[in-house]
């Protein structure tokens, strides 16, 4: 399939002195970012439609991305085997608007084994940084594989840029489960994304539009609401630092 519907939920749980958690429903798609289709008639790539995924929104500088070409280039630079199947897990733009806190480039070999993931992270300050998640030898990634990297990018203004991330991915034909743990001593956050997988249908897109027509506004509003709740609990606000120079680490 060139595009799949991946509805599910995301949870965030803050650890440490100030505890905080929330859970929201989300609607992702898993798209072949190099395909010309066919697509459901209410969905498109690099065009205008009810729902759309645009190359320029992903891979490289925000708003100036080059899509799958960027992902293949970064995987090659890291010494990863060329993907036989490259997929992008992301939230589509609805009515032309969208904001993705995180999207995932998934690199599969010919046997369908997941070999590498690029987590493309956007913050609310207009910055982007990506993390390459893979074993040193690009072995198959199973549900038990734990991939670690140092945190160098400012995401939440209530968390220090310190410590590291632990990524875990479970990808099956029926579902996708992702767990990201930020560990910084006794502080940190555990974030999860759990979705099902099925062929994307026009009625799915209509349901999204009716259920959440202002999805991007909803996403930003929920982020600000959780920030307010944290501030009221006494969390200390950190000003935005200069983002890292490198696009990917």
SEZASE-686270 format. One line per 10 residues: their letters; for each residue x, y, z of N, C-alpha, C. Coordinates in Angstrom, 3 decimals, always signed. Example, Ala and Ser with C-alpha at 12.3 -4.5 7.8 and 13.67 -1.06 7.14 Angstrom:
2
AS) +13.190,-5.690,+7.800,+12.300,-4.500,+7.800,+13.200,-3.300,+7.800 | +12.850,-2.250,+7.080,+13.670,-1.060,+7.140,+12.900,+0.030,+7.870 .
//
This chain:
249
XXXXXXXXXX) +0.837,-1.199,+0.000,+0.000,+0.000,+0.000,+0.879,+1.258,+0.000 | +0.448,+2.264,-0.743,+1.209,+3.508,-0.804,+0.962,+4.392,+0.408 | -0.202,+4.226,+1.070,-0.490,+5.013,+2.272,-1.443,+4.216,+3.162 | -1.161,+4.259,+4.460,-1.984,+3.564,+5.443,-2.480,+4.550,+6.490 | -3.611,+4.216,+7.082,-4.192,+5.002,+8.155,-3.725,+4.428,+9.483 | -3.185,+5.289,+10.352,-2.618,+4.839,+11.631,-3.200,+5.659,+12.784 | -4.463,+5.416,+13.137,-5.028,+6.115,+14.289,-4.531,+5.489,+15.580 | -4.421,+6.289,+16.615,-3.940,+5.738,+17.873,-3.929,+6.771,+18.967 | -2.992,+6.617,+19.896,-2.911,+7.533,+21.026,-1.455,+7.797,+21.383 | -1.239,+8.963,+21.983,+0.077,+9.311,+22.489,-0.042,+9.649,+23.963 .
XXXXXXXXXX) +0.932,+9.229,+24.741,+0.957,+9.535,+26.164,+2.304,+10.157,+26.526 | +2.284,+11.031,+27.510,+3.499,+11.625,+28.057,+3.397,+11.568,+29.572 | +4.456,+11.098,+30.215,+4.487,+11.036,+31.675,+5.810,+11.619,+32.162 | +5.739,+12.682,+32.911,+6.934,+13.342,+33.449,+7.334,+12.694,+34.765 | +8.608,+12.398,+34.898,+9.134,+11.824,+36.129,+9.873,+12.890,+36.921 | +10.146,+12.611,+38.185,+10.936,+13.530,+38.991,+10.116,+14.259,+40.031 | +10.618,+15.427,+40.442,+9.994,+16.166,+41.531,+8.586,+16.650,+41.172 | +8.390,+17.055,+39.926,+7.067,+17.521,+39.484,+6.525,+16.506,+38.487 | +5.574,+15.731,+38.912,+5.001,+14.688,+38.058,+3.829,+15.252,+37.266 | +3.697,+14.751,+36.045,+2.642,+15.265,+35.162,+2.438,+14.261,+34.040 .
XXXXXXXXXX) +1.204,+14.054,+33.618,+0.953,+13.105,+32.526,-0.303,+13.493,+31.765 | -0.359,+13.033,+30.508,-1.558,+13.223,+29.696,-1.579,+12.186,+28.577 | -2.752,+12.018,+27.985,-2.948,+11.066,+26.886,-3.938,+11.677,+25.906 | -3.588,+11.636,+24.599,-4.456,+12.182,+23.572,-4.573,+11.219,+22.391 | -5.695,+11.312,+21.699,-5.876,+10.566,+20.448,-5.165,+11.320,+19.325 | -4.557,+10.562,+18.409,-3.856,+11.154,+17.268,-4.170,+10.358,+16.010 | -4.035,+11.003,+14.866,-4.265,+10.355,+13.571,-3.027,+10.523,+12.695 | -2.273,+9.436,+12.527,-1.089,+9.432,+11.677,-1.396,+8.713,+10.374 | -0.529,+8.923,+9.386,-0.531,+8.099,+8.181,+0.873,+7.534,+7.994 | +0.951,+6.377,+7.392,+2.226,+5.760,+7.023,+2.282,+5.773,+5.512 .
XXXXXXXXXX) +3.167,+6.600,+4.955,+3.157,+6.854,+3.516,+4.452,+6.408,+2.867 | +4.345,+5.902,+1.648,+5.515,+5.704,+0.800,+5.872,+7.079,+0.251 | +6.925,+7.721,+0.753,+7.201,+9.117,+0.403,+7.827,+9.304,-0.974 | +7.991,+8.202,-1.704,+8.556,+8.288,-3.047,+7.553,+7.849,-4.113 | +6.351,+7.542,-3.680,+5.342,+7.027,-4.605,+4.518,+8.156,-5.214 | +4.061,+7.930,-6.415,+3.156,+8.869,-7.080,+1.702,+8.444,-6.903 | +1.473,+7.452,-6.055,+0.115,+6.977,-5.830,-0.102,+5.591,-6.387 | -1.344,+5.161,-6.513,-2.582,+5.931,-6.344,-2.901,+6.223,-4.883 | -3.634,+7.324,-4.698,-4.066,+7.738,-3.372,-5.590,+7.752,-3.310 | -6.163,+7.691,-2.108,-7.592,+7.998,-1.980,-7.848,+9.396,-2.517 .
XXXXXXXXXX) -9.016,+9.655,-3.070,-9.211,+10.910,-3.787,-9.239,+12.133,-2.874 | -9.331,+11.951,-1.555,-9.277,+13.076,-0.632,-7.885,+13.267,-0.017 | -6.910,+12.501,-0.511,-5.546,+12.572,+0.005,-4.585,+12.756,-1.162 | -3.499,+13.493,-0.908,-2.497,+13.641,-1.963,-1.132,+13.905,-1.347 | -0.113,+13.761,-2.180,+1.260,+14.095,-1.800,+1.698,+15.262,-2.673 | +2.177,+16.328,-2.034,+2.673,+17.512,-2.739,+1.607,+18.211,-3.577 | +0.385,+18.233,-3.072,-0.677,+18.914,-3.791,-1.654,+19.466,-2.760 | -2.782,+19.971,-3.221,-3.822,+20.464,-2.325,-4.933,+19.435,-2.250 | -5.390,+19.167,-1.033,-6.460,+18.209,-0.826,-6.964,+18.357,+0.595 | -7.968,+17.563,+0.953,-8.422,+17.584,+2.337,-7.278,+17.207,+3.264 .
XXXXXXXXXX) -6.538,+16.161,+2.911,-5.366,+15.740,+3.682,-4.190,+15.604,+2.729 | -3.019,+16.073,+3.170,-1.861,+16.055,+2.274,-0.580,+15.904,+3.094 | +0.397,+15.215,+2.507,+1.757,+15.155,+3.040,+2.660,+15.774,+1.986 | +3.451,+16.776,+2.388,+4.294,+17.504,+1.446,+5.761,+17.229,+1.722 | +6.516,+17.012,+0.662,+7.947,+16.757,+0.815,+8.637,+17.899,+1.556 | +8.273,+19.128,+1.256,+8.991,+20.268,+1.839,+8.771,+20.388,+3.348 | +7.794,+19.666,+3.891,+7.561,+19.692,+5.331,+8.463,+18.714,+6.085 | +9.187,+17.872,+5.341,+9.962,+16.815,+5.985,+11.342,+16.689,+5.354 | +12.340,+16.395,+6.204,+13.695,+16.196,+5.684,+14.391,+17.510,+5.442 | +15.282,+17.905,+6.353,+15.973,+19.174,+6.189,+15.273,+20.301,+6.918 .
XXXXXXXXXX) +15.596,+21.522,+6.541,+15.056,+22.706,+7.204,+13.544,+22.748,+7.121 | +12.891,+23.125,+8.216,+11.431,+23.200,+8.227,+10.921,+24.127,+7.135 | +9.984,+23.605,+6.352,+9.401,+24.375,+5.266,+10.217,+24.359,+3.991 | +11.451,+23.802,+4.063,+12.317,+23.739,+2.890,+12.898,+22.338,+2.726 | +12.175,+21.346,+3.190,+12.667,+19.978,+3.158,+12.687,+19.392,+1.754 | +13.421,+18.295,+1.625,+13.471,+17.583,+0.334,+12.963,+16.160,+0.465 | +12.238,+15.892,+1.552,+11.548,+14.613,+1.682,+12.461,+13.402,+1.704 | +12.053,+12.382,+0.969,+12.749,+11.101,+0.987,+14.203,+11.204,+0.538 | +14.507,+12.130,-0.361,+15.891,+12.288,-0.821,+16.802,+12.633,+0.350 | +16.322,+13.475,+1.262,+17.102,+13.846,+2.447,+17.314,+12.625,+3.342 .
XXXXXXXXXX) +16.248,+11.860,+3.570,+16.354,+10.679,+4.439,+17.351,+9.675,+3.872 | +17.292,+9.423,+2.588,+18.242,+8.482,+1.968,+19.676,+9.010,+2.068 | +19.848,+10.311,+1.887,+21.181,+10.909,+1.973,+21.754,+10.758,+3.381 | +20.953,+11.037,+4.402,+21.436,+10.956,+5.778,+21.705,+9.510,+6.187 | +20.899,+8.575,+5.728,+21.146,+7.168,+6.027,+22.457,+6.710,+5.380 | +22.685,+7.154,+4.144,+23.920,+6.775,+3.446,+25.137,+7.378,+4.147 | +25.039,+8.626,+4.573,+26.149,+9.272,+5.273,+26.495,+8.548,+6.567 | +25.493,+7.940,+7.199,+25.719,+7.222,+8.452,+26.214,+5.797,+8.226 | +26.286,+5.385,+6.976,+26.739,+4.033,+6.668,+25.657,+2.992,+6.697 | +24.412,+3.414,+6.710,+23.291,+2.468,+6.730,+23.089,+1.869,+5.349 .
XXXXXXXXXX) +22.612,+0.622,+5.280,+22.279,+0.059,+3.979,+21.130,+0.845,+3.350 | +21.157,+0.975,+2.052,+20.091,+1.708,+1.364,+18.753,+1.038,+1.623 | +17.727,+1.791,+1.964,+16.426,+1.180,+2.232,+15.849,+0.523,+0.982 | +15.350,-0.693,+1.152,+14.552,-1.294,+0.079,+13.141,-0.734,+0.117 | +12.700,-0.392,+1.326,+11.383,+0.225,+1.511,+11.541,+1.352,+2.520 | +11.209,+2.564,+2.110,+11.280,+3.729,+2.987,+9.856,+4.217,+3.243 | +9.528,+4.421,+4.505,+8.194,+4.887,+4.862,+8.298,+6.074,+5.811 | +7.290,+6.941,+5.779,+7.228,+8.104,+6.650,+5.953,+8.020,+7.478 | +6.119,+7.989,+8.803,+4.987,+7.995,+9.735,+4.807,+9.419,+10.228 | +3.687,+10.041,+9.875,+3.505,+11.455,+10.178,+2.027,+11.794,+10.251 .
XXXXXXXXXX) +1.732,+12.963,+10.767,+0.365,+13.469,+10.743,+0.199,+14.346,+9.506 | -0.797,+14.071,+8.678,-0.965,+14.864,+7.456,-1.493,+16.251,+7.756 | -1.236,+17.148,+6.833,-1.904,+18.448,+6.898,-3.394,+18.251,+6.631 | -4.242,+18.936,+7.389,-5.689,+18.900,+7.181,-6.133,+20.299,+6.771 | -6.795,+20.394,+5.614,-7.186,+21.694,+5.061,-5.972,+22.621,+4.929 | -4.800,+22.038,+4.634,-3.601,+22.820,+4.365,-2.780,+23.192,+5.581 | -3.271,+22.912,+6.782,-2.564,+23.309,+7.992,-2.065,+22.085,+8.750 | -0.927,+22.238,+9.434,-0.416,+21.107,+10.191,+0.771,+21.473,+11.052 | +0.929,+20.723,+12.145,+2.119,+20.825,+12.991,+2.426,+19.434,+13.526 | +3.652,+18.971,+13.279,+4.076,+17.643,+13.705,+5.149,+17.763,+14.775 .
XXXXXXXXXX) +4.845,+17.493,+16.047,+5.911,+17.467,+17.050,+6.999,+16.452,+16.705 | +6.601,+15.307,+16.136,+7.588,+14.309,+15.733,+7.027,+13.451,+14.610 | +7.874,+13.177,+13.622,+7.568,+12.233,+12.545,+8.706,+11.217,+12.507 | +8.468,+10.077,+11.857,+9.466,+9.013,+11.856,+9.687,+8.482,+10.438 | +10.960,+8.515,+10.007,+11.367,+7.860,+8.775,+11.755,+6.419,+9.121 | +11.108,+5.445,+8.484,+11.358,+4.037,+8.769,+12.036,+3.385,+7.570 | +13.211,+2.806,+7.802,+13.991,+2.180,+6.733,+13.928,+0.660,+6.883 | +13.381,-0.013,+5.859,+13.223,-1.466,+5.867,+14.111,-2.103,+4.802 | +14.574,-3.316,+5.075,+15.328,-4.062,+4.071,+14.368,-4.874,+3.205 | +14.912,-5.663,+2.286,+14.088,-6.409,+1.334,+13.187,-7.427,+2.017 .
XXXXXXXXXX) +13.620,-7.906,+3.186,+12.832,-8.894,+3.931,+11.779,-8.240,+4.824 | +11.727,-6.922,+4.802,+10.747,-6.224,+5.625,+11.205,-5.957,+7.043 | +12.517,-6.177,+7.315,+13.058,-5.919,+8.644,+13.380,-4.429,+8.799 | +13.005,-3.874,+9.936,+13.327,-2.487,+10.231,+14.803,-2.381,+10.582 | +15.548,-1.541,+9.863,+16.997,-1.417,+10.066,+17.418,-0.077,+10.663 | +16.632,+0.948,+10.446,+16.979,+2.268,+10.981,+15.730,+3.143,+11.018 | +15.750,+4.103,+11.939,+14.659,+5.070,+12.066,+15.287,+6.450,+12.242 | +14.729,+7.419,+11.564,+15.100,+8.810,+11.821,+13.894,+9.481,+12.473 | +14.078,+9.910,+13.727,+13.028,+10.632,+14.442,+13.207,+12.122,+14.166 | +12.253,+12.707,+13.481,+12.314,+14.107,+13.049,+11.503,+14.946,+14.039 .
XXXXXXXXXX) +12.195,+15.708,+14.866,+11.556,+16.398,+15.991,+11.440,+17.897,+15.710 | +10.255,+18.445,+15.909,+10.009,+19.876,+15.761,+9.569,+20.456,+17.101 | +10.076,+21.619,+17.458,+9.570,+22.281,+18.652,+8.668,+23.447,+18.272 | +8.089,+24.080,+19.273,+7.141,+25.164,+19.010,+7.828,+26.491,+18.740 | +9.172,+26.488,+18.720,+9.932,+27.711,+18.464,+10.400,+27.797,+17.006 | +9.958,+26.840,+16.179,+10.330,+26.857,+14.768,+11.587,+26.084,+14.433 | +12.145,+25.352,+15.421,+13.384,+24.614,+15.211,+13.095,+23.143,+14.911 | +14.101,+22.486,+14.337,+14.002,+21.050,+14.037,+15.359,+20.393,+14.244 | +15.322,+19.185,+14.774,+16.509,+18.338,+14.835,+16.047,+16.896,+14.710 | +16.872,+16.060,+14.089,+16.526,+14.657,+13.896,+17.543,+13.753,+14.585 .
XXXXXXXXXX) +17.047,+12.629,+15.078,+17.890,+11.631,+15.740,+17.871,+10.341,+14.931 | +19.058,+9.844,+14.572,+19.171,+8.564,+13.879,+19.170,+7.444,+14.914 | +18.246,+6.531,+14.779,+18.099,+5.420,+15.722,+18.438,+4.118,+15.001 | +19.544,+3.496,+15.389,+19.985,+2.254,+14.762,+21.058,+1.627,+15.636 | +21.299,+0.336,+15.456,+22.413,-0.317,+16.138,+23.707,+0.058,+15.420 | +24.868,-0.153,+16.040,+26.133,+0.194,+15.371,+26.323,-0.496,+14.026 | +25.784,-1.712,+13.871,+25.930,-2.462,+12.620,+24.636,-2.494,+11.812 | +23.680,-1.675,+12.193,+22.376,-1.611,+11.503,+21.708,-2.993,+11.458 | +21.757,-3.677,+12.603,+21.057,-4.950,+12.728,+19.552,-4.711,+12.735 | +18.754,-5.760,+12.473,+17.299,-5.599,+12.553,+16.860,-5.082,+13.911 .
XXXXXXXXXX) +15.898,-4.181,+13.914,+15.375,-3.581,+15.135,+14.113,-4.331,+15.531 | +14.158,-4.962,+16.683,+12.994,-5.682,+17.204,+12.376,-4.884,+18.347 | +11.270,-5.399,+18.904,+10.613,-4.727,+20.014,+11.512,-4.673,+21.244 | +12.485,-5.580,+21.329,+13.374,-5.627,+22.488,+14.617,-4.747,+22.320 | +14.838,-4.242,+21.109,+16.024,-3.424,+20.854,+15.868,-2.055,+21.512 | +16.879,-1.666,+22.266,+16.890,-0.337,+22.892,+17.993,+0.485,+22.238 | +17.627,+1.613,+21.680,+18.560,+2.474,+20.956,+18.732,+3.768,+21.736 | +19.984,+4.109,+22.027,+20.266,+5.249,+22.890,+20.986,+6.367,+22.142 | +20.663,+7.598,+22.521,+21.340,+8.758,+21.954,+21.301,+9.896,+22.967 | +22.232,+10.809,+22.857,+22.295,+11.952,+23.764,+21.272,+13.004,+23.344 .
XXXXXXXXXX) +20.599,+13.609,+24.295,+19.657,+14.685,+24.002,+20.434,+15.972,+23.750 | +20.233,+16.596,+22.587,+20.929,+17.854,+22.295,+19.977,+18.944,+21.788 | +18.677,+18.662,+21.771,+17.720,+19.574,+21.140,+16.667,+20.007,+22.155 | +16.350,+21.286,+22.142,+15.371,+21.885,+23.054,+13.956,+21.567,+22.563 | +13.230,+20.802,+23.357,+11.842,+20.468,+23.009,+10.892,+21.141,+23.990 | +10.883,+20.656,+25.222,+10.039,+21.252,+26.252,+10.819,+22.323,+27.002 | +10.230,+23.508,+27.194,+10.918,+24.540,+27.973,+10.951,+24.228,+29.470 | +10.391,+23.078,+29.846,+10.399,+22.677,+31.246,+11.330,+21.485,+31.489 | +12.182,+21.181,+30.499,+13.167,+20.117,+30.635,+14.528,+20.633,+30.180 | +15.573,+20.232,+30.901,+16.925,+20.614,+30.508,+17.374,+19.851,+29.264 .
XXXXXXXXXX) +18.316,+20.459,+28.524,+18.977,+19.731,+27.437,+20.122,+18.963,+28.085 | +19.804,+17.830,+28.613,+20.767,+17.011,+29.347,+20.263,+15.576,+29.346 | +21.167,+14.653,+29.657,+20.771,+13.252,+29.675,+20.681,+12.675,+28.282 | +19.877,+11.662,+28.135,+19.775,+10.987,+26.842,+18.412,+10.378,+26.617 | +18.218,+9.891,+25.391,+16.984,+9.225,+25.006,+17.210,+7.727,+24.836 | +16.181,+6.968,+25.146,+16.132,+5.529,+24.855,+14.916,+5.296,+23.963 | +15.156,+4.850,+22.722,+14.084,+4.607,+21.752,+13.805,+3.110,+21.642 | +12.538,+2.755,+21.546,+12.125,+1.382,+21.262,+11.011,+1.417,+20.220 | +11.108,+0.502,+19.244,+10.146,+0.443,+18.143,+9.625,-0.988,+17.972 | +8.329,-1.110,+17.861,+7.712,-2.384,+17.510,+6.797,-2.135,+16.314 .
XXXXXXXXXX) +7.200,-2.655,+15.164,+6.452,-2.438,+13.930,+5.994,-3.791,+13.394 | +4.695,-3.997,+13.329,+4.106,-5.214,+12.771,+3.143,-4.811,+11.659 | +2.659,-5.757,+10.862,+1.706,-5.396,+9.812,+0.407,-4.806,+10.351 | +0.124,-5.052,+11.629,-1.139,-4.591,+12.204,-1.017,-3.322,+13.034 | +0.185,-3.034,+13.546,+0.299,-1.931,+14.500,+1.716,-1.385,+14.550 | +1.838,-0.189,+15.115,+3.133,+0.434,+15.374,+3.135,+0.928,+16.820 | +4.185,+0.575,+17.546,+4.349,+1.042,+18.925,+5.739,+1.659,+19.075 | +5.773,+2.872,+19.605,+7.032,+3.592,+19.796,+7.085,+4.096,+21.234 | +8.224,+3.895,+21.871,+8.427,+4.376,+23.235,+9.728,+5.181,+23.267 | +9.644,+6.395,+23.780,+10.811,+7.263,+23.902,+10.939,+7.667,+25.364 .
XXXXXXXXXX) +12.067,+7.339,+25.953,+12.311,+7.665,+27.352,+13.454,+8.663,+27.448 | +13.174,+9.826,+28.019,+14.228,+10.800,+28.295,+14.671,+10.597,+29.740 | +15.945,+10.284,+29.911,+16.485,+10.049,+31.240,+17.547,+11.097,+31.566 | +17.321,+11.791,+32.664,+18.271,+12.798,+33.134,+18.318,+12.702,+34.658 | +19.035,+11.715,+35.167,+19.027,+11.466,+36.596,+17.643,+11.023,+37.039 | +17.110,+11.699,+38.045,+15.768,+11.386,+38.524,+14.688,+12.067,+37.703 | +15.092,+12.958,+36.817,+14.132,+13.695,+35.992,+14.003,+13.033,+34.620 | +12.958,+13.414,+33.889,+12.798,+12.891,+32.537,+11.343,+12.748,+32.152 | +11.128,+12.207,+30.968,+9.782,+12.026,+30.419,+9.723,+10.698,+29.685 | +8.600,+10.014,+29.814,+8.340,+8.821,+29.014,+7.209,+9.160,+28.045 .
XXXXXXXXXX) +7.463,+9.018,+26.752,+6.458,+9.297,+25.729,+6.216,+8.047,+24.906 | +4.959,+7.791,+24.583,+4.622,+6.627,+23.770,+3.693,+7.032,+22.631 | +3.779,+6.265,+21.557,+2.841,+6.379,+20.441,+2.419,+4.966,+20.077 | +1.129,+4.713,+20.084,+0.589,+3.398,+19.746,-0.491,+3.591,+18.695 | -0.327,+2.970,+17.526,-1.316,+3.105,+16.456,-1.615,+1.743,+15.839 | -2.774,+1.653,+15.250,-3.109,+0.507,+14.404,-2.742,+0.849,+12.964 | -2.852,-0.117,+12.061,-2.540,+0.090,+10.646,-3.629,-0.514,+9.772 | -4.084,+0.244,+8.797,-5.052,-0.264,+7.823,-4.978,+0.612,+6.585 | -5.546,+0.143,+5.488,-5.559,+0.941,+4.263,-6.317,+2.244,+4.511 | -5.743,+3.364,+4.057,-6.401,+4.655,+4.213,-7.575,+4.749,+3.250 .
XXXXXXXXXX) -8.738,+5.098,+3.798,-9.950,+5.242,+2.996,-10.446,+6.684,+3.063 | -11.238,+7.072,+2.077,-11.772,+8.430,+2.075,-12.618,+8.687,+3.307 | -13.348,+7.676,+3.766,-14.196,+7.879,+4.933,-13.381,+8.119,+6.199 | -12.149,+7.593,+6.236,-11.265,+7.895,+7.364,-10.913,+9.376,+7.375 | -10.616,+9.914,+6.212,-10.246,+11.325,+6.104,-11.433,+12.231,+6.424 | -12.612,+11.838,+5.989,-13.808,+12.621,+6.315,-14.049,+12.602,+7.818 | -13.843,+11.442,+8.443,-14.029,+11.327,+9.894,-13.055,+12.225,+10.641 | -11.786,+12.270,+10.173,-10.793,+13.151,+10.806,-11.225,+14.604,+10.677 | -11.658,+14.984,+9.476,-12.044,+16.369,+9.223,-13.253,+16.777,+10.057 | -14.203,+15.850,+10.249,-15.388,+16.152,+11.046,-15.081,+16.127,+12.537 .
XXXXXXXXXX) -14.240,+15.189,+12.935,-13.935,+15.008,+14.351,-12.967,+16.073,+14.852 | -11.964,+16.399,+14.035,-10.938,+17.355,+14.432,-10.577,+18.242,+13.243 | -11.492,+19.124,+12.830,-11.205,+19.958,+11.653,-10.073,+20.951,+11.890 | -9.802,+21.281,+13.143,-8.749,+22.248,+13.468,-7.583,+21.524,+14.133 | -7.178,+20.391,+13.537,-6.143,+19.558,+14.144,-4.875,+20.330,+14.514 | -4.291,+21.150,+13.623,-3.071,+21.870,+13.987,-3.278,+22.826,+15.162 | -4.422,+23.528,+15.154,-4.731,+24.443,+16.257,-4.921,+23.643,+17.539 | -5.580,+22.489,+17.416,-5.772,+21.619,+18.582,-4.428,+21.187,+19.152 | -3.504,+20.765,+18.274,-2.195,+20.310,+18.737,-1.471,+21.412,+19.499 | -1.406,+22.606,+18.931,-0.718,+23.714,+19.588,-1.432,+24.122,+20.874 .
XXXXXXXXXX) -2.760,+24.109,+20.845,-3.525,+24.480,+22.034,-3.279,+23.505,+23.174 | -3.209,+22.219,+22.854,-2.958,+21.217,+23.888,-1.547,+21.355,+24.452 | -0.576,+21.669,+23.584,+0.796,+21.888,+24.059,+0.833,+23.072,+25.032 | +0.169,+24.160,+24.677,+0.154,+25.345,+25.543,-0.607,+25.067,+26.839 | -1.683,+24.297,+26.747,-2.459,+23.946,+27.937,-1.616,+23.128,+28.916 | -0.879,+22.142,+28.398,-0.027,+21.339,+29.271,+1.108,+22.176,+29.848 | +1.623,+23.126,+29.062,+2.664,+24.022,+29.574,+2.133,+24.870,+30.726 | +0.913,+25.350,+30.589,+0.304,+26.140,+31.658,+0.128,+25.291,+32.913 | -0.322,+24.059,+32.744,-0.505,+23.168,+33.897,+0.832,+22.915,+34.603 | +1.894,+22.715,+33.819,+3.212,+22.506,+34.415,+3.685,+23.755,+35.163 .
XXXXXXXXXX) +3.468,+24.911,+34.552,+3.894,+26.154,+35.206,+3.161,+26.341,+36.524 | +1.872,+26.020,+36.563,+1.098,+26.160,+37.783,+1.540,+25.166,+38.852 | +2.131,+24.057,+38.419,+2.663,+23.086,+39.372,+4.031,+23.481,+39.905 | +4.590,+24.552,+39.336,+5.876,+25.039,+39.818,+7.066,+24.700,+38.961 | +6.838,+24.151,+37.762,+7.954,+23.817,+36.876,+8.652,+25.091,+36.413 | +9.977,+25.031,+36.322,+10.775,+26.186,+35.933,+10.866,+26.283,+34.414 | +10.603,+27.463,+33.872,+10.665,+27.686,+32.426,+12.104,+27.960,+31.995 | +12.554,+27.252,+30.940,+13.882,+27.487,+30.369,+13.729,+28.217,+29.033 | +14.464,+29.296,+28.863,+14.417,+30.038,+27.600,+14.998,+29.197,+26.470 | +14.546,+29.460,+25.270,+15.025,+28.723,+24.096,+16.507,+28.989,+23.874 .
XXXXXXXXX) +17.326,+27.927,+23.856,+18.751,+28.105,+23.540,+18.979,+28.076,+22.036 | +20.181,+28.347,+21.623,+20.534,+28.234,+20.208,+20.455,+26.758,+19.798 | +19.712,+26.444,+18.725,+19.597,+25.040,+18.324,+20.915,+24.483,+17.788 | +21.080,+23.172,+17.767,+22.328,+22.586,+17.255,+22.518,+22.908,+15.780 | +23.782,+22.993,+15.363,+24.087,+23.285,+13.963,+23.777,+22.118,+13.046 | +24.031,+20.897,+13.527,+23.816,+19.728,+12.689,+22.322,+19.398,+12.584 | +21.921,+18.896,+11.417,+20.536,+18.527,+11.197,+20.172,+17.231,+11.906 | +21.137,+16.340,+12.055,+20.848,+15.008,+12.554,+21.995,+14.529,+13.435 | +21.660,+13.804,+14.476,+22.680,+13.258,+15.361,+22.304,+11.819,+15.727 .
//
